[in-house]
Amino acid sequence: MAPDIDGELRVDLVVVGSGTGLAAALSAHESGLSVPVVEKSGYVGGSTARSGGAFWVPGNPVLARQQPDDTAEQALQYLDSVVGDSAPSSRRAAFVEHGSATIEMLSRTTPMTFFWAEGYSDYHPEQPGGSAVGRTCECKPFDLNSLGAERARLRPGLLESPLPMPVTGADYKWLNLITSTPARSMRRVAKALGIGLGGLALKRHYAAGGQALAAGLFAGAVRAGFPIWTRTALTRLIVDDGEVTGVVVDRDGVPTTVRAAKGVVLAAGGFDHDMAMRRTYQSESLVEHASLGCETNTGDAITLAVEAGAAVGQMEQAWWFPAVAAVEGGEPSVLLADRSLPGSFIVDATGRRFVNEALDYMSFGQQVLRRERDGDPVGEMWIVFDQRYRNSYVFAGGLFPRQPLPESWHTADNPRDLALSMGVDELALSETFKSFNASADLGIDHAFSRGASAYDRYYGDPTITPNPNLRAVRDGALYAVRMVLSDLGTCGGLVADDHARVLREDGSSIAGLYAIGNTAANAFGTTYPGAGATIGQGLVFGYIAARDAVTRN
């Protein structure tokens, strides 16, 4: 990195955003480029650090060793079938082509090791090329203390385990079933506790999920030695004769110009917390700041790129996630396994079911918004369950079986009284109980096919037969908890090509400008193919952008 010249810093490539943007920076650095990373917040890790940390990258070396018959052709067939014409085929082809090289690069440039989350089904496994055993991988538990003094700059995660145990996404399923499958679940607990307690004895702090992945990327950056400027906001793209040649940033109130010979990679997240943009492009009904994306994700990079001539696409899309409404000023709590587990169902403001509750979370949100666009809004949503459910499963990521529920949640001894407490139609809710329970007793959801997909069954209770997702809601007290539509971040943004180059409305590329992650329009269009697809495409297109930048004169 060259010293200031006429008040300007000269580098090869600038990366804006320290989540999956670090993959772009690591790839660029490995290729010999000088590359600073610009981060608006005071933390490194972006929304990646707050996520489950899984990545969906078909054909990567971890998968290839354990699933040699799962070919790139099958992955492309699957993506073609679920994405269709909602995104350019060239984007997904590039994603599959460069996925393996991306994970190999991360294995070289970071201290991370990865594992396959065996059995975590693709989200649409019945589609051609889909996989019921899944293509999702994770980072193994990672020692946060290996960051040394830099650990203080790692963005905290959403949830902290009350015990010193790193819980991977693969662990989560079984911990949630601890009363139903005690032997298998306790083996998971013992293993995770062993890692956590053993680490403490060695003065290590092991974390899993998004914390592990973000910390591993950060550790790679520390080892490489390139700078990460936190509290540094992008304020302008420098455009010369139609080419992006650098940025102007605000470093703790000091304007700084950085000239970048190879270009700029925008990896600054979406517009998760710009409610004006969200209500313009998505829905007036969205709850204020219900997104779980970083609070600094306000669409700045997208807005500045549009001013430079960039096109946008899929702005109505987000990684939607149904959640329990925030309590006492906290954040919403996402409902993942909770919706799939037997002894529960979800109703709209009329007191009637409207969806397969076990549906993947993005599709769930899309169905909610589709009804709104069709003039038949869902209104308030409620998850309803009984005492047996409450005694059996962890709820909303933190309430353990039999743990007291917040007083603001609703309880009653019968459907009619529960309806009165919720403020929904008594007859409608009673009829919902009756029809749902009749189907559950048969093990077949005639209305919405809950339990028909391998993805549904992944988060079901294997001790419940014949359908691990269905059991009548009638055992003991009844409960209802209000839900909201949350998300993991928006996934509409700058239109980019198969090289991650940002495009204008006429399809021409803006020289020197790249977009990846949630700053770019989703490479998978209106679809979430599998757990970790958002992180997966951020990592892969980060690698692709850096490799393309290397070739620029």
C-alpha positions as CSV (number, residue, x, y, z in Angstrom):
1,M,0.0,0.0,0.0
2,A,1.5,3.3,-1.1
3,P,1.8,6.3,1.2
4,D,-0.4,9.4,0.8
5,I,0.2,11.3,-2.4
6,D,-1.4,14.7,-2.5
7,G,-3.6,13.6,0.4
8,E,-4.7,10.4,-1.4
9,L,-3.9,6.8,-0.4
10,R,-3.0,4.6,-3.4
11,V,-3.9,0.9,-3.3
12,D,-4.9,-1.9,-5.7
13,L,-8.3,-2.8,-4.5
14,V,-10.7,-1.5,-1.8
15,V,-13.3,-3.8,-0.2
16,V,-16.2,-2.1,1.5
17,G,-17.7,-4.3,4.2
18,S,-16.1,-6.9,6.6
19,G,-18.5,-9.8,6.4
20,T,-18.1,-12.0,3.4
21,G,-16.2,-9.1,1.9
22,L,-13.2,-10.5,3.8
23,A,-13.2,-13.4,1.3
24,A,-12.7,-10.9,-1.5
25,A,-9.9,-9.3,0.5
26,L,-8.2,-12.6,1.3
27,S,-8.3,-13.7,-2.3
28,A,-7.0,-10.3,-3.5
29,H,-4.2,-10.4,-1.0
30,E,-3.2,-13.9,-1.9
31,S,-2.9,-12.7,-5.5
32,G,-0.5,-10.0,-4.5
33,L,-2.9,-7.0,-4.4
34,S,-2.8,-4.3,-1.7
35,V,-6.2,-4.2,-0.2
36,P,-7.7,-2.3,2.7
37,V,-11.1,-3.2,4.1
38,V,-13.5,-0.4,4.9
39,E,-16.1,-1.1,7.7
40,K,-18.8,1.4,8.7
41,S,-19.4,0.0,12.2
42,G,-17.0,-0.5,15.0
43,Y,-17.0,-4.2,14.6
44,V,-15.6,-6.7,12.1
45,G,-17.8,-9.5,10.8
46,G,-20.9,-7.9,9.5
47,S,-24.2,-9.9,9.4
48,T,-22.1,-13.0,9.0
49,A,-21.0,-12.8,12.6
50,R,-24.7,-12.7,13.6
51,S,-25.7,-15.6,11.4
52,G,-25.9,-19.4,11.8
53,G,-22.6,-19.4,9.9
54,A,-23.5,-22.2,7.5
55,F,-22.5,-21.9,3.8
56,W,-24.1,-23.7,0.8
57,V,-21.4,-24.2,-1.8
58,P,-22.0,-27.3,-4.0
59,G,-19.0,-29.4,-4.9
60,N,-16.6,-27.9,-2.4
61,P,-13.7,-30.1,-1.3
62,V,-15.5,-31.0,2.0
63,L,-18.5,-32.3,0.2
64,A,-16.5,-33.9,-2.6
65,R,-14.8,-36.1,-0.1
66,Q,-18.0,-37.3,1.5
67,Q,-20.4,-37.1,-1.5
68,P,-18.4,-37.9,-4.6
69,D,-21.5,-38.7,-6.6
70,D,-23.0,-35.2,-6.0
71,T,-21.8,-33.5,-9.2
72,A,-21.6,-29.9,-10.4
73,E,-24.1,-30.9,-13.1
74,Q,-26.6,-32.0,-10.4
75,A,-26.2,-28.7,-8.5
76,L,-26.8,-26.7,-11.6
77,Q,-29.8,-28.8,-12.5
78,Y,-31.2,-28.0,-9.0
79,L,-30.5,-24.3,-9.3
80,D,-32.0,-24.2,-12.8
81,S,-35.1,-25.9,-11.4
82,V,-35.6,-23.6,-8.4
83,V,-34.3,-20.3,-9.6
84,G,-35.6,-20.5,-13.2
85,D,-35.6,-17.1,-15.0
86,S,-35.7,-15.1,-11.7
87,A,-31.9,-14.6,-12.1
88,P,-29.4,-14.9,-14.9
89,S,-28.2,-18.5,-15.5
90,S,-24.7,-17.2,-16.0
91,R,-24.5,-16.1,-12.3
92,R,-25.4,-19.5,-10.9
93,A,-23.1,-21.2,-13.4
94,A,-20.2,-19.1,-12.2
95,F,-21.1,-19.8,-8.6
96,V,-21.0,-23.5,-9.1
97,E,-17.9,-23.3,-11.2
98,H,-15.8,-21.3,-8.7
99,G,-17.3,-22.8,-5.4
100,S,-14.6,-25.4,-4.9
101,A,-11.7,-23.0,-5.6
102,T,-13.2,-20.5,-3.1
103,I,-13.3,-23.0,-0.2
104,E,-9.8,-24.1,-1.1
105,M,-8.6,-20.5,-1.0
106,L,-10.2,-20.0,2.5
107,S,-8.6,-23.2,3.7
108,R,-5.2,-21.8,2.6
109,T,-5.6,-18.3,3.8
110,T,-7.4,-18.8,7.2
111,P,-7.0,-21.2,10.2
112,M,-10.5,-22.6,9.6
113,T,-11.5,-26.2,9.0
114,F,-14.9,-27.1,7.7
115,F,-17.4,-30.0,8.0
116,W,-20.5,-31.2,6.2
117,A,-23.8,-30.8,8.1
118,E,-24.9,-34.2,7.0
119,G,-28.6,-34.6,6.6
120,Y,-29.4,-30.9,6.5
121,S,-31.6,-31.1,3.4
122,D,-31.6,-28.6,0.6
123,Y,-34.7,-26.4,1.0
124,H,-36.4,-27.8,-2.1
125,P,-35.0,-31.3,-2.2
126,E,-37.8,-32.8,-4.3
127,Q,-36.9,-30.6,-7.3
128,P,-34.6,-32.1,-10.0
129,G,-31.0,-32.2,-8.7
130,G,-32.1,-31.5,-5.1
131,S,-30.4,-33.3,-2.2
132,A,-32.2,-34.6,0.8
133,V,-28.9,-35.2,2.6
134,G,-27.9,-31.6,1.8
135,R,-24.9,-29.5,0.7
136,T,-24.5,-27.3,3.7
137,C,-21.2,-27.0,5.5
138,E,-19.9,-25.1,8.6
139,C,-16.7,-24.0,10.2
140,K,-15.6,-26.3,13.1
141,P,-15.6,-24.6,16.5
142,F,-13.0,-21.8,16.4
143,D,-10.9,-20.3,19.2
144,L,-11.9,-16.6,19.5
145,N,-8.9,-16.0,21.7
146,S,-6.6,-16.7,18.7
147,L,-7.5,-13.2,17.6
148,G,-5.6,-11.7,20.5
149,A,-6.3,-8.0,21.1
150,E,-8.3,-7.9,17.9
151,R,-11.0,-10.1,19.5
152,A,-12.6,-6.9,20.9
153,R,-13.4,-5.8,17.4
154,L,-15.3,-9.0,16.4
155,R,-19.0,-8.4,16.1
156,P,-20.9,-10.3,18.9
157,G,-23.4,-13.0,17.9
158,L,-27.1,-12.9,18.4
159,L,-27.2,-15.6,21.1
160,E,-24.8,-16.6,23.8
161,S,-25.0,-20.1,25.2
162,P,-25.5,-20.1,29.0
163,L,-22.8,-22.8,29.2
164,P,-19.3,-22.8,27.8
165,M,-20.2,-24.9,24.7
166,P,-19.9,-24.0,21.0
167,V,-23.2,-25.0,19.4
168,T,-23.0,-25.7,15.7
169,G,-26.1,-25.6,13.4
170,A,-25.8,-29.4,13.3
171,D,-25.9,-29.5,17.1
172,Y,-28.9,-27.2,17.2
173,K,-31.4,-29.8,15.8
174,W,-30.6,-32.3,18.5
175,L,-30.3,-29.9,21.4
176,N,-33.8,-28.8,20.5
177,L,-35.0,-32.4,20.9
178,I,-33.2,-33.0,24.2
179,T,-36.4,-34.3,26.0
180,S,-37.5,-36.4,23.0
181,T,-34.1,-37.9,22.1
182,P,-32.2,-37.7,25.3
183,A,-29.4,-40.2,24.5
184,R,-28.5,-38.7,21.2
185,S,-28.9,-35.1,22.3
186,M,-26.8,-35.6,25.5
187,R,-24.0,-37.0,23.4
188,R,-24.1,-33.8,21.4
189,V,-24.1,-31.7,24.6
190,A,-21.3,-33.7,26.1
191,K,-19.2,-33.3,23.0
192,A,-19.8,-29.5,22.8
193,L,-19.2,-29.1,26.6
194,G,-16.0,-31.1,26.2
195,I,-14.8,-28.8,23.5
196,G,-15.8,-25.7,25.5
197,L,-14.5,-26.7,28.9
198,G,-11.4,-28.2,27.4
199,G,-10.8,-25.0,25.6
200,L,-11.2,-22.9,28.8
201,A,-8.6,-25.1,30.5
202,L,-6.2,-24.2,27.7
203,K,-7.3,-20.5,27.8
204,R,-9.2,-20.8,24.6
205,H,-12.7,-19.6,23.9
206,Y,-14.4,-21.8,21.3
207,A,-17.3,-20.5,19.3
208,A,-19.4,-22.0,16.5
209,G,-21.8,-20.8,13.8
210,G,-21.4,-17.3,12.5
211,Q,-19.0,-16.3,15.3
212,A,-16.6,-19.1,14.2
213,L,-16.9,-18.2,10.5
214,A,-16.5,-14.4,11.0
215,A,-13.6,-15.0,13.5
216,G,-11.9,-17.3,11.1
217,L,-12.1,-14.8,8.2
218,F,-10.9,-12.1,10.6
219,A,-8.0,-14.3,11.7
220,G,-7.0,-14.8,8.1
221,A,-7.0,-11.0,7.6
222,V,-4.9,-10.5,10.7
223,R,-2.4,-13.1,9.5
224,A,-2.3,-11.5,6.1
225,G,-1.7,-8.1,7.6
226,F,-4.0,-6.0,5.4
227,P,-5.8,-3.2,7.3
228,I,-9.4,-3.3,8.3
229,W,-10.6,0.3,9.0
230,T,-13.6,0.2,11.4
231,R,-15.8,3.2,12.1
232,T,-15.1,4.2,8.5
233,A,-18.1,5.0,6.3
234,L,-18.2,5.1,2.5
235,T,-19.3,8.6,1.5
236,R,-18.5,8.7,-2.3
237,L,-17.4,6.5,-5.2
238,I,-14.8,8.3,-7.4
239,V,-15.8,8.0,-11.0
240,D,-13.4,9.1,-13.8
241,D,-14.7,8.8,-17.4
242,G,-17.3,6.1,-16.4
243,E,-14.7,4.1,-14.4
244,V,-14.7,3.7,-10.6
245,T,-11.2,4.5,-9.5
246,G,-11.5,4.8,-5.8
247,V,-13.6,5.9,-2.8
248,V,-13.9,8.7,-0.3
249,V,-14.5,7.5,3.2
250,D,-15.1,9.1,6.6
251,R,-12.6,7.7,9.1
252,D,-13.8,8.9,12.5
253,G,-14.8,12.2,11.0
254,V,-11.8,12.6,8.8
255,P,-12.5,12.5,5.0
256,T,-10.0,10.2,3.3
257,T,-9.5,9.6,-0.4
258,V,-8.4,6.2,-1.5
259,R,-7.4,5.6,-5.1
260,A,-7.8,2.0,-6.2
261,A,-6.0,0.9,-9.4
262,K,-8.0,-2.4,-9.7
263,G,-11.3,-1.2,-8.5
264,V,-13.8,-1.3,-5.6
265,V,-15.7,-4.3,-4.2
266,L,-19.0,-3.4,-2.5
267,A,-19.8,-5.9,0.2
268,A,-21.6,-3.6,2.6
269,G,-24.8,-5.6,3.1
270,G,-28.3,-4.5,2.1
271,F,-30.8,-1.9,3.2
272,D,-32.0,-3.9,6.2
273,H,-32.5,-0.8,8.5
274,D,-33.5,1.9,6.0
275,M,-37.2,1.7,6.7
276,A,-38.0,4.2,4.0
277,M,-36.4,2.1,1.3
278,R,-38.0,-1.1,2.7
279,R,-41.5,0.4,2.7
280,T,-40.9,1.8,-0.8
281,Y,-39.6,-1.5,-2.3
282,Q,-41.1,-4.2,-0.1
283,S,-44.1,-3.5,2.2
284,E,-45.7,-0.8,4.3
285,S,-46.6,-3.5,6.8
286,L,-43.0,-4.4,7.9
287,V,-42.3,-3.9,11.5
288,E,-39.8,-1.2,12.4
289,H,-36.3,-2.5,12.5
290,A,-37.3,-6.2,12.8
291,S,-34.4,-7.3,10.6
292,L,-31.6,-9.3,12.2
293,G,-29.1,-7.8,9.8
294,C,-26.5,-5.4,11.2
295,E,-27.8,-2.1,12.4
296,T,-25.4,-0.2,10.0
297,N,-26.9,-1.9,6.9
298,T,-28.8,1.1,5.6
299,G,-28.2,0.7,1.8
300,D,-25.4,3.3,1.6
301,A,-23.3,1.4,-1.0
302,I,-26.4,0.6,-3.1
303,T,-27.5,4.3,-3.1
304,L,-24.0,5.5,-4.0
305,A,-23.6,3.0,-6.8
306,V,-27.0,4.0,-8.3
307,E,-25.7,7.6,-8.3
308,A,-22.8,6.3,-10.3
309,G,-25.1,4.7,-12.9
310,A,-25.7,1.2,-11.5
311,A,-28.9,-0.7,-12.0
312,V,-30.8,-2.4,-9.2
313,G,-32.8,-5.6,-9.2
314,Q,-35.0,-7.8,-6.9
315,M,-35.4,-5.0,-4.4
316,E,-38.6,-6.5,-3.1
317,Q,-36.7,-9.6,-1.9
318,A,-35.2,-10.4,1.5
319,W,-34.0,-13.5,3.4
320,W,-37.4,-13.5,5.1
321,F,-37.7,-15.2,8.5
322,P,-40.8,-15.6,10.7
323,A,-40.0,-14.7,14.3
324,V,-41.5,-14.2,17.7
325,A,-42.2,-10.5,18.2
326,A,-39.6,-8.7,20.3
327,V,-40.2,-8.5,24.0
328,E,-39.3,-5.5,26.2
329,G,-37.4,-3.7,23.5
330,G,-35.3,-6.7,22.5
331,E,-34.8,-8.2,19.0
332,P,-37.2,-10.7,17.4
333,S,-36.4,-14.3,18.0
334,V,-36.4,-16.4,14.8
335,L,-38.6,-19.5,14.6
336,L,-36.7,-22.3,12.8
337,A,-37.2,-25.8,14.2
338,D,-40.1,-24.4,16.3
339,R,-42.4,-24.2,13.3
340,S,-41.7,-27.8,12.2
341,L,-42.2,-29.5,15.5
342,P,-45.3,-31.5,16.3
343,G,-48.0,-30.1,18.6
344,S,-48.1,-26.6,17.1
345,F,-49.6,-24.7,14.2
346,I,-49.7,-21.1,12.9
347,V,-52.7,-19.0,12.2
348,D,-53.4,-15.6,10.7
349,A,-55.6,-12.8,12.1
350,T,-58.7,-14.7,11.3
351,G,-57.7,-17.6,13.4
352,R,-57.1,-19.9,10.5
353,R,-54.0,-21.7,9.2
354,F,-52.6,-20.3,5.9
355,V,-49.3,-22.1,5.2
356,N,-47.2,-25.2,5.7
357,E,-45.6,-24.1,8.9
358,A,-42.4,-26.1,8.2
359,L,-41.8,-24.4,4.9
360,D,-38.3,-22.8,4.5
361,Y,-38.3,-19.4,6.0
362,M,-37.8,-17.3,2.9
363,S,-40.7,-19.0,1.1
364,F,-42.8,-18.5,4.3
365,G,-42.2,-14.8,4.1
366,Q,-42.9,-14.6,0.4
367,Q,-46.3,-16.3,1.0
368,V,-47.2,-13.7,3.7
369,L,-46.3,-10.9,1.3
370,R,-48.0,-12.5,-1.6
371,R,-51.3,-12.5,0.3
372,E,-50.8,-8.8,1.1
373,R,-50.3,-8.0,-2.6
374,D,-53.4,-10.1,-3.5
375,G,-55.5,-7.9,-1.1
376,D,-55.9,-10.7,1.5
377,P,-53.4,-9.8,4.2
378,V,-52.4,-12.2,6.8
379,G,-52.5,-9.5,9.5
380,E,-51.3,-10.7,12.9
381,M,-49.7,-14.1,13.0
382,W,-49.7,-16.5,15.9
383,I,-47.9,-19.7,16.7
384,V,-50.2,-21.9,18.8
385,F,-49.0,-24.9,20.8
386,D,-49.9,-27.0,23.8
387,Q,-48.3,-27.9,27.2
388,R,-46.7,-31.1,25.8
389,Y,-44.9,-29.1,23.1
390,R,-43.9,-26.6,25.8
391,N,-42.5,-29.4,28.0
392,S,-40.6,-31.0,25.1
393,Y,-38.7,-28.4,23.0
394,V,-36.5,-25.4,23.2
395,F,-38.6,-22.4,22.0
396,A,-37.5,-19.3,20.1
397,G,-33.8,-20.1,20.6
398,G,-33.6,-19.5,24.3
399,L,-36.6,-20.8,26.3
400,F,-35.9,-24.3,27.6
401,P,-38.6,-26.9,28.2
402,R,-40.9,-25.9,31.2
403,Q,-39.2,-22.6,31.6
404,P,-41.8,-19.8,32.4
405,L,-43.0,-17.8,29.5
406,P,-43.2,-14.0,29.3
407,E,-46.5,-12.7,30.9
408,S,-47.4,-10.9,27.7
409,W,-47.8,-14.3,25.9
410,H,-51.3,-15.9,25.8
411,T,-52.5,-19.0,27.6
412,A,-55.9,-20.7,28.1
413,D,-57.4,-24.1,28.9
414,N,-59.5,-24.3,25.7
415,P,-59.6,-23.0,22.1
416,R,-62.4,-20.5,22.7
417,D,-60.7,-18.8,25.7
418,L,-57.4,-18.7,23.8
419,A,-59.2,-17.0,20.9
420,L,-60.6,-14.4,23.2
421,S,-57.2,-13.7,24.7
422,M,-55.7,-13.4,21.2
423,G,-58.5,-11.3,19.8
424,V,-59.3,-13.7,17.0
425,D,-62.6,-15.2,16.0
426,E,-63.6,-17.9,18.5
427,L,-65.4,-20.2,16.0
428,A,-62.7,-19.9,13.4
429,L,-59.9,-20.9,15.9
430,S,-62.0,-23.7,17.3
431,E,-62.6,-25.1,13.8
432,T,-58.9,-24.8,13.1
433,F,-58.1,-26.9,16.2
434,K,-60.7,-29.5,15.1
435,S,-59.5,-29.8,11.5
436,F,-55.8,-29.7,12.3
437,N,-56.1,-32.3,15.0
438,A,-58.1,-34.6,12.8
439,S,-55.3,-34.5,10.1
440,A,-52.6,-34.8,12.7
441,D,-54.1,-37.9,14.2
442,L,-53.9,-39.4,10.7
443,G,-50.3,-38.1,10.1
444,I,-51.3,-36.4,6.9
445,D,-51.7,-32.6,6.5
446,H,-54.4,-32.5,3.8
447,A,-54.5,-28.7,3.8
448,F,-50.8,-27.8,3.4
449,S,-48.8,-31.0,3.1
450,R,-46.7,-30.3,6.2
451,G,-44.2,-33.1,6.6
452,A,-44.2,-34.2,2.9
453,S,-40.7,-32.7,2.2
454,A,-37.4,-34.0,3.5
455,Y,-36.7,-30.4,4.5
456,D,-39.8,-30.4,6.7
457,R,-38.8,-33.6,8.3
458,Y,-35.2,-32.5,9.1
459,Y,-36.5,-30.3,12.0
460,G,-39.3,-32.7,13.0
461,D,-39.4,-35.0,16.0
462,P,-38.3,-38.5,14.9
463,T,-40.1,-40.0,17.9
464,I,-43.5,-38.9,16.6
465,T,-44.9,-41.3,14.0
466,P,-46.1,-41.5,11.2
467,N,-45.3,-37.8,10.6
468,P,-42.5,-36.2,12.6
469,N,-44.0,-32.8,12.0
470,L,-47.6,-33.5,13.1
471,R,-49.3,-34.1,16.4
472,A,-52.7,-32.9,17.6
473,V,-52.6,-29.7,19.7
474,R,-54.7,-30.8,22.7
475,D,-52.4,-31.9,25.6
476,G,-52.8,-29.6,28.6
477,A,-52.7,-25.8,28.6
478,L,-52.8,-24.0,25.3
479,Y,-50.5,-21.1,24.3
480,A,-50.4,-18.5,21.6
481,V,-47.4,-16.3,20.8
482,R,-47.6,-13.3,18.4
483,M,-45.2,-13.5,15.4
484,V,-43.7,-10.9,13.1
485,L,-42.0,-11.1,9.7
486,S,-38.3,-10.6,10.3
487,D,-35.4,-11.3,8.0
488,L,-31.7,-12.1,7.9
489,G,-31.2,-9.1,5.6
490,T,-32.4,-7.8,2.3
491,C,-31.2,-9.6,-0.9
492,G,-32.1,-7.1,-3.6
493,G,-29.5,-4.7,-4.7
494,L,-27.0,-3.9,-7.5
495,V,-27.3,-5.9,-10.7
496,A,-24.1,-7.8,-11.2
497,D,-22.8,-10.2,-13.8
498,D,-21.0,-13.6,-13.5
499,H,-17.8,-11.8,-12.7
500,A,-19.5,-9.8,-9.9
501,R,-19.1,-6.6,-12.0
502,V,-21.9,-4.0,-11.4
503,L,-24.0,-3.4,-14.5
504,R,-25.9,-0.3,-15.8
505,E,-29.5,-0.4,-17.0
506,D,-28.3,-1.1,-20.5
507,G,-26.4,-4.2,-19.4
508,S,-22.9,-2.6,-19.8
509,S,-20.5,-3.0,-16.8
510,I,-19.2,-0.1,-14.7
511,A,-15.5,-0.6,-15.0
512,G,-13.8,-1.0,-11.6
513,L,-17.0,-1.6,-9.6
514,Y,-18.0,-5.0,-8.1
515,A,-20.8,-6.0,-5.8
516,I,-21.2,-9.2,-3.7
517,G,-23.3,-10.5,-0.8
518,N,-26.5,-8.6,0.0
519,T,-25.2,-5.5,-1.7
520,A,-25.8,-7.3,-5.0
521,A,-29.1,-8.7,-6.3
522,N,-29.5,-12.3,-5.2
523,A,-27.7,-14.7,-7.6
524,F,-30.5,-17.1,-6.8
525,G,-33.3,-14.7,-7.8
526,T,-36.4,-15.2,-5.6
527,T,-35.1,-18.5,-4.1
528,Y,-33.2,-19.7,-1.1
529,P,-31.7,-23.0,-2.3
530,G,-30.3,-24.3,1.0
531,A,-29.0,-23.4,4.4
532,G,-26.1,-20.9,4.0
533,A,-26.9,-19.9,0.4
534,T,-26.6,-16.2,1.4
535,I,-23.1,-16.7,2.9
536,G,-22.1,-19.1,0.2
537,Q,-22.7,-16.7,-2.6
538,G,-21.0,-13.9,-0.7
539,L,-17.9,-16.0,-0.3
540,V,-17.8,-17.3,-3.8
541,F,-18.5,-14.0,-5.6
542,G,-15.9,-12.3,-3.3
543,Y,-13.4,-14.8,-4.7
544,I,-14.7,-14.2,-8.3
545,A,-14.5,-10.4,-7.9
546,A,-10.9,-10.5,-6.6
547,R,-9.8,-12.8,-9.4
548,D,-11.4,-10.6,-12.0
549,A,-9.8,-7.5,-10.5
550,V,-6.3,-9.1,-10.7
551,T,-6.7,-9.2,-14.5
552,R,-7.6,-5.6,-14.9
553,N,-5.0,-3.3,-16.3
